[in-house]
Amino acid sequence: MTLIDTHAHLYDEKFDDDRIDVIARAREAGVAKIISMGDTMAASAQAVQDAEEYPALYAAVGIHPESACVLTDEMRRQLLTWAQHPKVVAIGEIGLDYYWEKDASRRALQRDLFAAQLNLAREAGLPVCIHDREAHEDTLAILDECATPDQRIVFHCYSGDAAMAQRLAERGWYASFAGPITYPANSDLRDALAALPRELVLVETDAPYLTPIPWRGCPNASYVMAHTVRFIAQLWDVTEETACDQLRANTEAVYGSWW
């Protein structure tokens, strides 16, 4: 099989000692390309640098809601400059996180930053990778206000239910599933997958986090993504090859073809 890990954090210090080996093992496991997602300005810079160094890596740039700040003109210019790089394929990960942030003023700052980066993505002509944790309604409201009908939107590590999945499908937005869909307690995620048209489903690792079963408890990496893909194939009642072909086609519809 040939797959693309649509969301990982290869710049993370956990990979400093074995980044080359992780990429090599991923390719041996059928994961030919990996999108390394930025979550701060510094991490975005590193993701771009790593993409220049490693042919298998591509980058996304953006500021995560946990690092919410006022988007200065200088930061905006830098993000737009990175967006023109041939190996930068998205603005992300951006969005809202109400799980960790309870302060009303900080949540408002998250919303302002989210809207600003959505506008930036529209200007850059790039798809958007969304972080949405316990903020579904505000996330959807801001997207409905700021996103254009043709903008490619991906909900990374989808955490909503089947009803929300249907709302995404109505808008033509994508849901990306990671290791948690394999956890026995997460029946809501499996119901959400079933509610989505198969052409709107992506797969990811979020490495080094969210390791799928049977590796749960160990650091995650792109080379174990096959377990998540195998699980999705079983839920779809199709062969692994058919699932891989569908997931790869979906990824290329969002991020482009790099073969």
C-alpha positions as CSV (number, residue, x, y, z in Angstrom):
1,M,0.0,0.0,0.0
2,T,1.0,3.6,-0.5
3,L,-0.2,6.2,2.0
4,I,0.3,9.8,3.1
5,D,0.4,10.6,6.8
6,T,-1.6,13.9,6.6
7,H,-0.7,15.1,10.1
8,A,2.4,14.5,12.2
9,H,4.8,16.6,14.2
10,L,8.2,15.4,12.9
11,Y,10.0,18.5,14.2
12,D,9.1,17.4,17.7
13,E,12.2,16.9,19.9
14,K,11.1,13.3,20.5
15,F,12.3,12.6,16.9
16,D,15.7,14.4,17.2
17,D,17.6,11.2,17.7
18,D,15.9,9.1,15.0
19,R,14.1,11.3,12.5
20,I,15.8,9.8,9.5
21,D,15.0,6.3,10.7
22,V,11.4,7.2,11.4
23,I,11.0,8.4,7.9
24,A,12.7,5.4,6.4
25,R,10.6,3.0,8.5
26,A,7.5,4.8,7.4
27,R,8.4,4.3,3.7
28,E,9.0,0.6,4.4
29,A,5.5,0.5,5.9
30,G,3.9,2.1,2.9
31,V,3.8,5.7,4.1
32,A,5.6,7.6,1.3
33,K,4.9,11.2,2.3
34,I,4.3,12.9,5.7
35,I,2.9,16.4,6.3
36,S,4.6,17.9,9.3
37,M,2.2,20.4,10.9
38,G,3.4,23.6,12.6
39,D,1.8,24.8,15.8
40,T,3.9,27.9,16.6
41,M,6.0,30.3,14.5
42,A,9.2,28.5,15.6
43,A,7.7,25.1,14.9
44,S,6.5,26.2,11.5
45,A,10.0,27.4,10.6
46,Q,11.4,24.1,11.7
47,A,8.7,22.2,9.7
48,V,9.7,24.1,6.5
49,Q,13.4,23.5,7.2
50,D,12.8,19.8,7.7
51,A,10.8,19.6,4.5
52,E,13.7,21.2,2.6
53,E,16.0,18.6,4.1
54,Y,13.9,15.4,3.8
55,P,12.2,14.6,0.4
56,A,9.4,12.6,2.1
57,L,8.4,15.6,4.3
58,Y,6.0,18.4,3.5
59,A,5.0,21.2,5.8
60,A,2.1,23.2,7.1
61,V,2.5,26.5,8.9
62,G,0.3,28.1,11.5
63,I,-0.3,28.9,15.1
64,H,-2.1,26.4,17.4
65,P,-4.9,27.8,19.7
66,E,-2.9,26.8,22.8
67,S,-0.3,29.3,21.6
68,A,-2.9,32.0,20.8
69,C,-1.7,35.5,20.4
70,V,-2.4,38.6,18.4
71,L,-1.3,38.0,14.8
72,T,1.1,40.8,14.0
73,D,1.8,42.2,10.6
74,E,5.3,40.7,10.7
75,M,3.9,37.2,11.6
76,R,1.3,37.5,8.9
77,R,4.0,38.4,6.3
78,Q,6.1,35.5,7.4
79,L,3.3,33.0,7.2
80,L,2.4,34.2,3.7
81,T,6.1,33.9,2.7
82,W,6.2,30.3,3.9
83,A,2.9,29.7,2.1
84,Q,4.6,30.3,-1.2
85,H,7.2,27.6,-0.5
86,P,6.7,24.7,-2.9
87,K,6.7,22.2,0.0
88,V,4.2,24.1,2.2
89,V,0.8,22.5,1.5
90,A,-1.5,23.9,4.1
91,I,-2.1,26.5,6.9
92,G,-2.3,24.5,10.1
93,E,-2.8,23.5,12.6
94,I,-5.2,26.2,13.6
95,G,-8.5,26.4,15.4
96,L,-10.0,26.4,18.9
97,D,-9.3,24.4,22.0
98,Y,-11.7,24.9,24.9
99,Y,-10.6,21.7,26.7
100,W,-7.4,23.3,28.0
101,E,-8.5,27.0,27.9
102,K,-11.3,28.0,30.3
103,D,-10.6,31.8,30.4
104,A,-13.1,33.8,28.4
105,S,-10.7,36.4,27.2
106,R,-8.1,33.8,26.1
107,R,-10.9,31.9,24.2
108,A,-11.8,35.2,22.5
109,L,-8.2,35.6,21.5
110,Q,-8.2,32.0,20.0
111,R,-11.3,33.0,18.0
112,D,-9.7,36.1,16.6
113,L,-6.5,34.3,15.7
114,F,-8.5,31.5,14.1
115,A,-10.4,33.9,11.9
116,A,-7.2,35.8,11.0
117,Q,-5.5,32.6,9.9
118,L,-8.5,31.5,7.9
119,N,-8.4,34.7,6.0
120,L,-4.7,34.3,5.5
121,A,-5.2,30.8,4.1
122,R,-7.8,32.1,1.7
123,E,-5.3,34.7,0.5
124,A,-2.6,32.1,0.1
125,G,-4.9,29.7,-1.7
126,L,-4.0,26.8,0.7
127,P,-6.2,24.3,2.5
128,V,-6.7,24.5,6.2
129,C,-6.0,22.0,8.9
130,I,-8.4,22.5,11.9
131,H,-7.8,21.8,15.6
132,D,-11.2,21.6,17.2
133,R,-11.4,20.3,20.8
134,E,-14.6,20.8,22.8
135,A,-15.3,23.9,20.6
136,H,-17.5,22.5,17.9
137,E,-20.1,25.1,17.6
138,D,-17.7,28.1,17.7
139,T,-15.4,26.4,15.2
140,L,-18.3,25.7,12.8
141,A,-19.6,29.3,13.2
142,I,-16.2,30.9,12.5
143,L,-15.7,28.6,9.5
144,D,-19.2,29.4,8.1
145,E,-18.4,33.1,8.5
146,C,-14.8,33.2,7.2
147,A,-14.3,30.2,4.8
148,T,-15.3,30.4,1.2
149,P,-17.4,27.6,-0.4
150,D,-14.4,26.2,-2.3
151,Q,-11.9,26.3,0.5
152,R,-10.5,22.9,1.5
153,I,-11.1,22.3,5.2
154,V,-9.8,19.3,7.2
155,F,-10.8,18.6,10.8
156,H,-7.7,17.0,12.1
157,C,-8.1,14.1,14.6
158,Y,-11.8,14.3,14.3
159,S,-13.5,14.4,17.7
160,G,-17.1,15.1,16.9
161,D,-20.1,12.8,16.6
162,A,-22.1,11.5,13.7
163,A,-24.4,14.5,13.6
164,M,-21.5,16.9,13.3
165,A,-19.9,14.6,10.7
166,Q,-23.1,15.1,8.6
167,R,-22.8,18.9,9.0
168,L,-19.2,18.7,7.7
169,A,-20.3,16.6,4.8
170,E,-23.0,19.1,3.8
171,R,-20.2,21.7,3.5
172,G,-17.8,19.4,1.6
173,W,-15.3,19.4,4.5
174,Y,-13.0,16.6,5.4
175,A,-12.6,14.6,8.7
176,S,-9.2,13.0,9.4
177,F,-9.0,10.0,11.8
178,A,-6.1,9.0,13.9
179,G,-5.3,6.3,16.4
180,P,-8.3,7.0,18.7
181,I,-10.7,5.5,16.3
182,T,-9.2,2.1,17.2
183,Y,-9.8,2.5,20.9
184,P,-12.7,0.3,22.1
185,A,-14.5,3.1,24.0
186,N,-14.7,5.4,21.0
187,S,-17.9,4.2,19.3
188,D,-18.9,7.8,18.6
189,L,-15.9,8.1,16.3
190,R,-16.8,4.9,14.5
191,D,-20.4,6.2,14.0
192,A,-19.0,9.5,12.7
193,L,-16.9,7.6,10.1
194,A,-20.0,5.7,9.0
195,A,-21.9,8.9,8.6
196,L,-19.3,10.4,6.2
197,P,-19.0,9.9,2.5
198,R,-15.9,7.9,2.0
199,E,-14.4,10.6,-0.3
200,L,-14.3,13.0,2.7
201,V,-12.2,10.8,5.0
202,L,-8.5,11.2,5.6
203,V,-6.1,9.3,7.9
204,E,-3.2,10.6,10.1
205,T,-1.1,9.8,13.1
206,D,-0.7,13.1,14.9
207,A,2.7,11.6,15.8
208,P,4.2,11.4,18.4
209,Y,0.7,11.4,20.0
210,L,-2.4,9.2,19.8
211,T,-0.8,5.8,19.0
212,P,-3.3,3.3,17.6
213,I,-4.0,-0.1,19.0
214,P,-2.0,-2.4,19.3
215,W,0.8,0.1,20.0
216,R,-1.1,2.3,22.4
217,G,1.1,3.4,25.2
218,C,4.1,3.8,23.0
219,P,5.2,6.9,21.1
220,N,3.4,7.2,17.8
221,A,5.1,7.4,14.4
222,S,4.0,7.3,10.8
223,Y,5.2,3.7,10.4
224,V,2.4,2.4,12.6
225,M,-0.4,4.2,10.7
226,A,-1.1,1.0,8.8
227,H,-3.0,-0.3,11.9
228,T,-5.4,2.7,11.7
229,V,-5.9,2.1,8.0
230,R,-6.5,-1.6,8.5
231,F,-9.1,-0.7,11.1
232,I,-10.9,1.8,8.8
233,A,-10.9,-0.9,6.0
234,Q,-12.6,-3.3,8.3
235,L,-15.2,-0.7,9.3
236,W,-15.8,0.0,5.6
237,D,-15.9,-3.7,4.8
238,V,-13.4,-3.3,2.0
239,T,-9.9,-4.6,1.3
240,E,-6.9,-2.7,2.7
241,E,-5.9,-1.9,-0.9
242,T,-9.3,-0.4,-1.6
243,A,-9.2,1.7,1.6
244,C,-5.6,2.9,0.7
245,D,-6.6,3.9,-2.8
246,Q,-9.6,5.9,-1.4
247,L,-7.6,7.6,1.3
248,R,-4.8,8.5,-1.0
249,A,-7.2,9.9,-3.6
250,N,-8.9,12.0,-0.8
251,T,-5.5,13.3,0.4
252,E,-4.6,14.3,-3.1
253,A,-7.9,16.1,-3.5
254,V,-7.1,18.3,-0.5
255,Y,-3.3,18.7,-0.6
256,G,-2.3,17.9,-4.2
257,S,-0.4,15.1,-5.8
258,W,3.3,14.9,-5.1
259,W,4.3,11.8,-7.2
